[in-house]
Amino acid sequence: MRLPGLIAIWLTLVISLCLQVMPLPDAWLMWRPNWLGLALAYWCVTAPQRVGVFHGFVCGLLLDLIEGTPLGQNALTLSLLTYLCLLLYQRLRAYSIWQQAVMLFVLLGLIQLVEQWLRTIFGPVSIHLAFLLPALIGGALWPWLFTMMQVLRRRLGIT
C-alpha cells in the first residue's frame, strides 16, 4: 500500500475520533452516532487486509484516554466491532447499501449493548433503550458515509 493510502486511513480514523469526542450539550449526547465505529466498519469492509483488530484496539485506547473511561472499555468494544466486521466483510460486500445499513445497525447495537453492560459493571447506571439511538443513527448514516468514503478511497487509489 502506498503512503497516501495509509495516511488517508489514519486521517479518517483521527477525524472520526475527533467527531466522537466533540463536546455536545448533555441532551444531545444520546443522539451522537458512533463515528469511530462507523469509520472502522467502513475500512474493515473495503480494506480488510489493511485495517484490523489492532486498529480498533488502538482507537479504543485513545478514546478511553480522551474520555477518561476505565482503560480498555472502548478498546474492547471497538476491537469486538472490527472483529465482527472482518468476520462478516464478504457478506457485507454482497449486500445492497440498505442491507448493509441494517447489518451495521445490528452490529453497532450489539456493541452498544456490550458497552452498556460494561458500564453497569463499573458503576450504577440506569438502563433504558435510549442507548440504542447511536446505533440507529449510525445505521441511518451508513449509506451517506459509505458513498462519501468510497469517493475518497477511489480518488486516493486505496485498494
ZADO-1210 file (C-alpha; in nm, 4 decimals, padded with zeros to 6 digits):
<atoms>
<atom x="00.0000" y="00.0000" z="00.0000" code="MET" pos="1"/>
<atom x="00.1253" y="00.3422" z="-00.0848" code="ARG" pos="2"/>
<atom x="00.1898" y="00.6018" z="00.1832" code="LEU" pos="3"/>
<atom x="-00.1072" y="00.8250" z="00.0863" code="PRO" pos="4"/>
<atom x="-00.3370" y="00.5282" z="00.1457" code="GLY" pos="5"/>
<atom x="-00.2045" y="00.4683" z="00.4969" code="LEU" pos="6"/>
<atom x="-00.2229" y="00.8379" z="00.5751" code="ILE" pos="7"/>
<atom x="-00.5818" y="00.8535" z="00.4464" code="ALA" pos="8"/>
<atom x="-00.6896" y="00.5590" z="00.6617" code="ILE" pos="9"/>
<atom x="-00.5354" y="00.7013" z="00.9773" code="TRP" pos="10"/>
<atom x="-00.6594" y="01.0513" z="00.8933" code="LEU" pos="11"/>
<atom x="-01.0186" y="00.9308" z="00.8627" code="THR" pos="12"/>
<atom x="-00.9816" y="00.7441" z="01.1926" code="LEU" pos="13"/>
<atom x="-00.8438" y="01.0561" z="01.3638" code="VAL" pos="14"/>
<atom x="-01.1241" y="01.2720" z="01.2220" code="ILE" pos="15"/>
<atom x="-01.3837" y="01.0223" z="01.3405" code="SER" pos="16"/>
<atom x="-01.2148" y="01.0172" z="01.6827" code="LEU" pos="17"/>
<atom x="-01.2458" y="01.3967" z="01.6949" code="CYS" pos="18"/>
<atom x="-01.6138" y="01.3745" z="01.5996" code="LEU" pos="19"/>
<atom x="-01.6616" y="01.1084" z="01.8679" code="GLN" pos="20"/>
<atom x="-01.5254" y="01.3280" z="02.1480" code="VAL" pos="21"/>
<atom x="-01.6564" y="01.6623" z="02.0230" code="MET" pos="22"/>
<atom x="-01.8284" y="01.8419" z="02.3120" code="PRO" pos="23"/>
<atom x="-02.2065" y="01.8496" z="02.2859" code="LEU" pos="24"/>
<atom x="-02.4821" y="01.9530" z="02.5247" code="PRO" pos="25"/>
<atom x="-02.5924" y="01.6721" z="02.7556" code="ASP" pos="26"/>
<atom x="-02.9312" y="01.6438" z="02.5863" code="ALA" pos="27"/>
<atom x="-02.7644" y="01.5782" z="02.2502" code="TRP" pos="28"/>
<atom x="-02.5120" y="01.3163" z="02.3652" code="LEU" pos="29"/>
<atom x="-02.7540" y="01.0290" z="02.3228" code="MET" pos="30"/>
<atom x="-02.8056" y="01.1305" z="01.9566" code="TRP" pos="31"/>
<atom x="-02.4347" y="01.1157" z="01.8649" code="ARG" pos="32"/>
<atom x="-02.3562" y="00.8228" z="01.6329" code="PRO" pos="33"/>
<atom x="-02.0534" y="00.6061" z="01.6933" code="ASN" pos="34"/>
<atom x="-01.8339" y="00.7837" z="01.4377" code="TRP" pos="35"/>
<atom x="-01.5267" y="00.5801" z="01.5208" code="LEU" pos="36"/>
<atom x="-01.7184" y="00.2547" z="01.4902" code="GLY" pos="37"/>
<atom x="-01.8595" y="00.3592" z="01.1530" code="LEU" pos="38"/>
<atom x="-01.5145" y="00.4520" z="01.0191" code="ALA" pos="39"/>
<atom x="-01.3622" y="00.1264" z="01.1425" code="LEU" pos="40"/>
<atom x="-01.6509" y="-00.0727" z="00.9948" code="ALA" pos="41"/>
<atom x="-01.6048" y="00.1016" z="00.6589" code="TYR" pos="42"/>
<atom x="-01.2335" y="00.0266" z="00.6421" code="TRP" pos="43"/>
<atom x="-01.2874" y="-00.3323" z="00.7568" code="CYS" pos="44"/>
<atom x="-01.5406" y="-00.3875" z="00.4790" code="VAL" pos="45"/>
<atom x="-01.3471" y="-00.2163" z="00.1995" code="THR" pos="46"/>
<atom x="-00.9855" y="-00.2853" z="00.3001" code="ALA" pos="47"/>
<atom x="-00.9843" y="-00.5850" z="00.5355" code="PRO" pos="48"/>
<atom x="-00.6196" y="-00.6590" z="00.4599" code="GLN" pos="49"/>
<atom x="-00.5201" y="-00.3089" z="00.5772" code="ARG" pos="50"/>
<atom x="-00.7393" y="-00.2455" z="00.8847" code="VAL" pos="51"/>
<atom x="-00.7873" y="-00.4974" z="01.1602" code="GLY" pos="52"/>
<atom x="-00.8493" y="-00.5582" z="01.5258" code="VAL" pos="53"/>
<atom x="-00.5261" y="-00.3757" z="01.6128" code="PHE" pos="54"/>
<atom x="-00.6667" y="-00.0539" z="01.4665" code="HIS" pos="55"/>
<atom x="-00.9844" y="-00.0959" z="01.6707" code="GLY" pos="56"/>
<atom x="-00.7833" y="-00.1586" z="01.9850" code="PHE" pos="57"/>
<atom x="-00.5566" y="00.1449" z="01.9356" code="VAL" pos="58"/>
<atom x="-00.8506" y="00.3748" z="01.8549" code="CYS" pos="59"/>
<atom x="-01.0385" y="00.2375" z="02.1562" code="GLY" pos="60"/>
<atom x="-00.7432" y="00.3030" z="02.3861" code="LEU" pos="61"/>
<atom x="-00.7147" y="00.6585" z="02.2546" code="LEU" pos="62"/>
<atom x="-01.0880" y="00.7061" z="02.3119" code="LEU" pos="63"/>
<atom x="-01.0530" y="00.5666" z="02.6654" code="ASP" pos="64"/>
<atom x="-00.7721" y="00.8096" z="02.7399" code="LEU" pos="65"/>
<atom x="-00.9580" y="01.1091" z="02.5997" code="ILE" pos="66"/>
<atom x="-01.2941" y="01.0311" z="02.7640" code="GLU" pos="67"/>
<atom x="-01.1469" y="00.9186" z="03.0946" code="GLY" pos="68"/>
<atom x="-01.3380" y="00.5904" z="03.0933" code="THR" pos="69"/>
<atom x="-01.1855" y="00.2794" z="03.2507" code="PRO" pos="70"/>
<atom x="-00.8871" y="00.1823" z="03.0397" code="LEU" pos="71"/>
<atom x="-00.9824" y="-00.0884" z="02.7938" code="GLY" pos="72"/>
<atom x="-01.3594" y="-00.0364" z="02.7880" code="GLN" pos="73"/>
<atom x="-01.3763" y="00.1272" z="02.4449" code="ASN" pos="74"/>
<atom x="-01.0758" y="-00.0749" z="02.3305" code="ALA" pos="75"/>
<atom x="-01.2709" y="-00.3943" z="02.3962" code="LEU" pos="76"/>
<atom x="-01.5870" y="-00.2763" z="02.2231" code="THR" pos="77"/>
<atom x="-01.4107" y="-00.1364" z="01.9150" code="LEU" pos="78"/>
<atom x="-01.1918" y="-00.4462" z="01.8885" code="SER" pos="79"/>
<atom x="-01.5053" y="-00.6597" z="01.9018" code="LEU" pos="80"/>
<atom x="-01.6678" y="-00.4433" z="01.6337" code="LEU" pos="81"/>
<atom x="-01.3696" y="-00.4709" z="01.3996" code="THR" pos="82"/>
<atom x="-01.3506" y="-00.8464" z="01.4598" code="TYR" pos="83"/>
<atom x="-01.7190" y="-00.8893" z="01.3736" code="LEU" pos="84"/>
<atom x="-01.6848" y="-00.6668" z="01.0660" code="CYS" pos="85"/>
<atom x="-01.3816" y="-00.8655" z="00.9483" code="LEU" pos="86"/>
<atom x="-01.5731" y="-01.1855" z="01.0097" code="LEU" pos="87"/>
<atom x="-01.8674" y="-01.0616" z="00.8003" code="LEU" pos="88"/>
<atom x="-01.6958" y="-00.8400" z="00.5435" code="TYR" pos="89"/>
<atom x="-01.7580" y="-01.0695" z="00.2454" code="GLN" pos="90"/>
<atom x="-02.1256" y="-01.0949" z="00.3328" code="ARG" pos="91"/>
<atom x="-02.1481" y="-00.7174" z="00.3837" code="LEU" pos="92"/>
<atom x="-01.9911" y="-00.6573" z="00.0435" code="ARG" pos="93"/>
<atom x="-02.2547" y="-00.8752" z="-00.1225" code="ALA" pos="94"/>
<atom x="-02.5441" y="-00.6849" z="00.0384" code="TYR" pos="95"/>
<atom x="-02.7014" y="-00.3717" z="-00.1038" code="SER" pos="96"/>
<atom x="-02.6205" y="-00.0497" z="00.0758" code="ILE" pos="97"/>
<atom x="-02.9528" y="-00.0560" z="00.2629" code="TRP" pos="98"/>
<atom x="-02.8986" y="-00.4123" z="00.3781" code="GLN" pos="99"/>
<atom x="-02.5523" y="-00.3073" z="00.4922" code="GLN" pos="100"/>
<atom x="-02.7135" y="-00.0256" z="00.6912" code="ALA" pos="101"/>
<atom x="-02.9423" y="-00.2718" z="00.8692" code="VAL" pos="102"/>
<atom x="-02.6490" y="-00.5036" z="00.9393" code="MET" pos="103"/>
<atom x="-02.4446" y="-00.2119" z="01.0732" code="LEU" pos="104"/>
<atom x="-02.7363" y="-00.1170" z="01.2974" code="PHE" pos="105"/>
<atom x="-02.7306" y="-00.4692" z="01.4407" code="VAL" pos="106"/>
<atom x="-02.3522" y="-00.4690" z="01.4871" code="LEU" pos="107"/>
<atom x="-02.3442" y="-00.1216" z="01.6423" code="LEU" pos="108"/>
<atom x="-02.6406" y="-00.2132" z="01.8629" code="GLY" pos="109"/>
<atom x="-02.4539" y="-00.5191" z="01.9848" code="LEU" pos="110"/>
<atom x="-02.1509" y="-00.3046" z="02.0615" code="ILE" pos="111"/>
<atom x="-02.3690" y="-00.0514" z="02.2455" code="GLN" pos="112"/>
<atom x="-02.5168" y="-00.3396" z="02.4465" code="LEU" pos="113"/>
<atom x="-02.1697" y="-00.4629" z="02.5474" code="VAL" pos="114"/>
<atom x="-02.0686" y="-00.1070" z="02.6364" code="GLU" pos="115"/>
<atom x="-02.3818" y="-00.0643" z="02.8497" code="GLN" pos="116"/>
<atom x="-02.3080" y="-00.3947" z="03.0217" code="TRP" pos="117"/>
<atom x="-01.9516" y="-00.2792" z="03.0987" code="LEU" pos="118"/>
<atom x="-02.0834" y="00.0490" z="03.2389" code="ARG" pos="119"/>
<atom x="-02.3120" y="-00.1372" z="03.4794" code="THR" pos="120"/>
<atom x="-02.0138" y="-00.3390" z="03.5985" code="ILE" pos="121"/>
<atom x="-01.8092" y="-00.0269" z="03.6752" code="PHE" pos="122"/>
<atom x="-02.0853" y="00.1696" z="03.8458" code="GLY" pos="123"/>
<atom x="-02.4559" y="00.2333" z="03.8876" code="PRO" pos="124"/>
<atom x="-02.6085" y="00.3302" z="03.5540" code="VAL" pos="125"/>
<atom x="-02.9747" y="00.3450" z="03.4678" code="SER" pos="126"/>
<atom x="-03.0604" y="00.1092" z="03.1843" code="ILE" pos="127"/>
<atom x="-03.3123" y="00.2073" z="02.9177" code="HIS" pos="128"/>
<atom x="-03.3373" y="00.1516" z="02.5449" code="LEU" pos="129"/>
<atom x="-03.2128" y="00.5016" z="02.4586" code="ALA" pos="130"/>
<atom x="-02.8590" y="00.3588" z="02.4449" code="PHE" pos="131"/>
<atom x="-02.9550" y="00.2083" z="02.1060" code="LEU" pos="132"/>
<atom x="-03.0138" y="00.5512" z="01.9468" code="LEU" pos="133"/>
<atom x="-02.6492" y="00.5922" z="01.8362" code="PRO" pos="134"/>
<atom x="-02.6702" y="00.2549" z="01.6619" code="ALA" pos="135"/>
<atom x="-02.9931" y="00.3544" z="01.4880" code="LEU" pos="136"/>
<atom x="-02.8470" y="00.6861" z="01.3745" code="ILE" pos="137"/>
<atom x="-02.5253" y="00.5133" z="01.2659" code="GLY" pos="138"/>
<atom x="-02.7267" y="00.2717" z="01.0539" code="GLY" pos="139"/>
<atom x="-02.9176" y="00.5622" z="00.9003" code="ALA" pos="140"/>
<atom x="-02.5920" y="00.7473" z="00.8229" code="LEU" pos="141"/>
<atom x="-02.4207" y="00.4414" z="00.6747" code="TRP" pos="142"/>
<atom x="-02.5340" y="00.4899" z="00.3093" code="PRO" pos="143"/>
<atom x="-02.4198" y="00.8519" z="00.3089" code="TRP" pos="144"/>
<atom x="-02.0917" y="00.7783" z="00.4865" code="LEU" pos="145"/>
<atom x="-02.0184" y="00.4736" z="00.2699" code="PHE" pos="146"/>
<atom x="-02.0718" y="00.6724" z="-00.0508" code="THR" pos="147"/>
<atom x="-01.8586" y="00.9629" z="00.0712" code="MET" pos="148"/>
<atom x="-01.5736" y="00.7355" z="00.1806" code="MET" pos="149"/>
<atom x="-01.5889" y="00.5418" z="-00.1489" code="GLN" pos="150"/>
<atom x="-01.5309" y="00.8649" z="-00.3395" code="VAL" pos="151"/>
<atom x="-01.2357" y="00.9481" z="-00.1133" code="LEU" pos="152"/>
<atom x="-01.0916" y="00.5986" z="-00.1466" code="ARG" pos="153"/>
<atom x="-01.1159" y="00.5973" z="-00.5247" code="ARG" pos="154"/>
<atom x="-00.9608" y="00.9419" z="-00.5614" code="ARG" pos="155"/>
<atom x="-00.6648" y="00.8376" z="-00.3488" code="LEU" pos="156"/>
<atom x="-00.6363" y="00.4989" z="-00.5195" code="GLY" pos="157"/>
<atom x="-00.6592" y="00.2948" z="-00.1995" code="ILE" pos="158"/>
<atom x="-00.7094" y="-00.0739" z="-00.2687" code="THR" pos="159"/>
</atoms>
